[in-house]
Structure formats: C-alpha cells, structure tokens
Amino acid sequence: MKLFSTLRSRMFLASSVLAILCIATAILIVNAQVTREAERTLEREIVTTSAQVDSLRSERARNFTLMASLIADQPKLKAAMATDDPPTVQDIANGYQTQLNASLVLVTNNKGRVLYGAGGSPRVADIAAHLPAILDALAGRDTIGLLPQPSGILEVVTVPVVLDRPQREILGTLSAGFLLDDGFAAQLKNITGSDVAFGMDGQILASTLPRDQHPKLADRLRTTGISRVLLGGEEYEALPRPLTPSGEVTPAASTGGPVAVILRSRTAQLQSLGTIHAGLVLTAVFAVLIATALSFTVSRTIAQPLAAITDVMREVSATGDLTRKIVLRHGRGWDDDDARLLAATFNTLTESVARFQREMSQRERLSALGRLSTVIAHEVRNPLMIIKASLHGLRQKEPSSAAVHEAVADINEEVARLNRIVNDVLDFARPIQFELSPVNINALCRESAAAAAAAGPGAGVDLDLDPSVPTVKTDGERLRSAIVNMLINARHAVASASVAAAAAGAAARGGAAAAAAPSVALRTRCYGDRVQIAVADHGVGIAPNDLAQIFDPYFTTKRGGTGLGLPIAKNIVEGLGGTIAVVSALGAGTEILVDLPFDSSDVVGSRNGRTGRARPA
C-alpha cells in the first residue's frame, strides 16, 4: 500500500498503534480493577449488613424479653395466675399487648394450658403454646421461638412467671411475639441500605421487594454463601442468613427453617461506577489524541531528514546526476546527528563521484585525443609521404611533362584525401547544424544510391522503395551523407565477401563459385507517423565482439578507415529524432535500420533551445 510505503507513515502508524494499545490496556486494567474492587466492596457490605440485621433482631428480642420479664414480675399477674382461672387472668392481662406493642401475648399455667391469648387467631395461640420454648420457660429459662405466619415470621419471647414466697414456684409462662414482616424488613432497609427478605419452608413470607419476585427469590433460601440472582431485570448479590432463637448461624436453611436473605443490588453498584468509567474513557480519548499528535510530530521530525535524503536520491535516480547534494534543514532543538552524518557521508560520496567523473572525462578526452592523434598521424603520414615523393620527382632537372603531370595528380589526390580526413574529424567533433526542409525520402535514397555507386566500382544497390512514404521534414543533406556512408560500408563488406568467395572458388580447383554475387539493398517503409530506411548487405558481416563497438569513435576494421563514419551517421540520425540499430551475423551479412519521424522540428528545437543546432557529439 502506498499509504505505508514511507518510513514516516510506518513510524506514525507503529507509534500510534502502540500508544493506543498501551492506553487501551491500561484503561481496561483500571476498569477491571475498579469493577473487582466494587464487587469486593459489595460483598463486604452484604456481610456487614447481615451481621447488622442479626444484631438488630437480637437487640429487639432482648428488649421484648426484658419487657416480658418486667410484666411477669407483677404481683397482680401472679395472683391471677395462681387462681388458674382464665377469666381472672384475662381481666388482669388485658392491655399487655398494647403495652408491649406485640403481635401476640400468651399466658399459660404450669401445665402449659392457655390462660390468656391476645393477637392473631386462637389457632396461633394454641400453636405457640405447644412450642418447645414453653417447656423451656416452665423449666425456668427465658427462651425465643420462631413461628411462620402468612405475613411474616412470628418471633415469640417466653419467660417464666415465678412465685418466690413462701417457696419458689413456677406459676406458668408469659409469651410476647413480634412479627418479622414487611414493615420490619423496611425498617432494616432504612438502617442498612440493603433489601431484606424473611422466608421459611421454601417460601418468602416478608420482603422489601415486590411480591411477584418472591418465587424466584425463594430459591436462595436453601443456598449458602453469596450468590447472584436476577430480579425484575436487576442483578442482586444475595446472602441467606438462617434465623435461630439464639441468632447463631445453623444449617436451618437446608432443613426449611427460618432464613433472612440480605440483598444488595449489583446493578446499582456497578451503575455508580458509570461516572468513573466515563471519566476513564474520556481520559483515554484525550490520551490517544495527545499520543497520536505526539507520534505524528516525532515521526515527522525523525523522518523529515530522511525524506530530504530520499528526495535527493530519487532525483539522482531519475536524472542520473550524481553531483547533487543533500541540504538538511533542522528545526530548533531537533538536530538529528545520525541524519546529518548520513547526509555528510552522501555529500562526500557525491563529491568523490563528481571528481571521479571529471577525472574519467578528462582521461576519456585524453584517450580520445590520443586515439584521434594516432589515427590522424597514421592517415596523414601516407599522403605526406606520397606528396614528398612527388615533390622529389619534380626537383629533378628538366622533368618530363608526363612526370610533372603525374606528380601534380598525385599531390592533388593526396591533398583531397587529407582534406577528407580533416573534414571527418571536424564533422564528428563540432556541433551539427541542421537545416530542416521537406524531403522526399524515396528520391533521397535514389540520390544516395547513385552517389555510393559513383564512389568506385563495386556491388550495385537494389532499391525497394515504398511509394506510400510521404514527404518528411528533415535535413536532407545530412541524412543523405549518413545514408551514403552506410551504403559505402555495405559495398565494402560485399567486396570483401566477393574476394573471400573468389578465393574459396579457386581453392575448389575450378569448382562452381558462389551461386549469386553478394549485393546491397536499400529499402523504405512507412508505419504510423514514422518512416524506416534499411541498408542491407550480404557481405562478410560483423563479428559479435565488434558489433557492440561499431558506433564508438575511431573504431574501425578497415584499412585506411577513420572509424568516424558510423558515429557521425548515428549523431545525425539521433539529432533528427530518430534511432539507428544494426543486426549482423558473421558470414551472412549486415542490416542497418534507421527510424525517423515525419517531422523533426520539435525534436531539433527542444534539444537545442529551438536554435536549430544539434548537441555536440
């Protein structure tokens, strides 16, 4: 993906993702820790509430026991109970229920028979009279009993009624009962802040919760420890607390005995954490934004020097200019020593490369000058020797007119040869000036073939000209000289092949010579907006090792050649916006393909600032 193709993008992405992951992990850990701590707090609170409920219930039982003991000590009650007459006891015991604010008042004789009962139904009094607590009280002990009721659990406090004089005698018992009902549960909730339910025999008898939730809550009566229960779409932590006369925890819950269930809303407790969670999330968002901005700044600061380096490298790759240097611009306080060292090393390397290029260019120029000097010296020496010999003949006394004529002809020929050598060197070394004009390529090829044929004896040129080739805008004279040069080279190759063929025929002792004499072909073709000129021969061909060097200046395999013909032709073709390519096989022949545009104006103008001059070779 291009989005992450740069170091800056990858650094920004990596640092941002790392910051987000760290912050998210920290927030998740804090949230989980806060939630766990809230749940532990909830469990501690429910255990504390359970102990508080037991304490309040025990305190209430002690108060009722004390009040019942005070009433049991009244002489009037004792005297009435001594008569063992229920109406007499009733006259005295009326009003005790109001005084005690009790749900039940029960008086029995020393046989356990009910002498007086107030509150609830008569059946309740009979049931209470048969509680084990009555027998314990007749034995002289204060006792507490629990009795299920439709509206709650009746907690009955029973004390003995004792006559001390003339001797200690237990006259009977006095019982006071109070209900553990919805009202008492509401009082406990106001004090503890927890919901409370009372149940027995697998049923919830009183609770601070709606009655439609009692069946589901009843399942908690037979459990132990803290558990969770879903009531009315709200989750609660529930702790069952068995109720015993002494307030101790016993297995009564598993046997269907009376149980108090303490409930704390887990949903409400966790909702109270919403503000904390929202604050943590908001903090995380701000932290992520700050971390992202910081990551972008740091990645930009780190990658900016590298970007400057890569930009320069990209320009070097595109332009090939190895002399470009890196200039780093550092912000205040953000100077990167590594980037500066890298840039300095790169600049030092480019300086070395530039110096090496200058040295190599100088060496190439000196080498070229040496090769040129060698070629010129070799080419010039022969004409000079011939001229010298001709002049020596003219210095003789009274030379004949034939000798003078021959000497002058030799001198003239060698001077022309020297002039040709100098012109070839100058044509290659100096900038080519193009003069563009409409040119008929086919006509130009005919003229070139005629000029090549006039250069000397040799193979003829077969023309294969495409009549559809249009008139093109090019430099006809320059192009003609390039084609003539290629045709002359082709004729020389054919001549060499002819010599080789003749030698092969002689060696065959009079056998048949070559089936057909080697020839040169010149053809034109048109395709698209370009024209192709091909010069082909069936000459000796070019060796593979030499093929790569044929366009190098001063490279030649012909005796007397300067090695500038094809390089000059290449400069002309490329200067006109064309291309030149050579295909050759040793012993099979060579084909030179020249490809030219229909109009060379734009190419020549753009390459030379529209001055009409080509670049130097």
Secondary structure as UniProt FT lines:
FT   HELIX           2..4
FT   HELIX           7..72
FT   HELIX           75..82
FT   TURN            83..84
FT   HELIX           86..93
FT   TURN            94..95
FT   HELIX           96..100
FT   STRAND          104..109
FT   TURN            110..111
FT   STRAND          114..118
FT   HELIX           122..129
FT   HELIX           132..138
FT   TURN            139..140
FT   STRAND          143..149
FT   TURN            150..151
FT   STRAND          152..163
FT   STRAND          169..181
FT   HELIX           182..192
FT   STRAND          195..200
FT   TURN            201..202
FT   STRAND          203..207
FT   HELIX           211..213
FT   HELIX           214..217
FT   HELIX           218..222
FT   STRAND          227..231
FT   TURN            232..233
FT   STRAND          234..242
FT   TURN            245..246
FT   HELIX           251..255
FT   STRAND          259..265
FT   HELIX           266..271
FT   TURN            272..273
FT   HELIX           274..319
FT   TURN            322..323
FT   TURN            332..333
FT   HELIX           337..394
FT   HELIX           401..429
FT   STRAND          437..440
FT   HELIX           441..454
FT   STRAND          461..464
FT   TURN            467..468
FT   STRAND          471..474
FT   HELIX           476..507
FT   TURN            508..509
FT   STRAND          520..527
FT   TURN            528..529
FT   STRAND          530..537
FT   HELIX           544..547
FT   TURN            548..551
FT   TURN            553..554
FT   TURN            559..560
FT   HELIX           565..575
FT   TURN            576..577
FT   STRAND          579..585
FT   TURN            586..588
FT   STRAND          589..597
FT   HELIX           601..607
FT   TURN            608..610
//
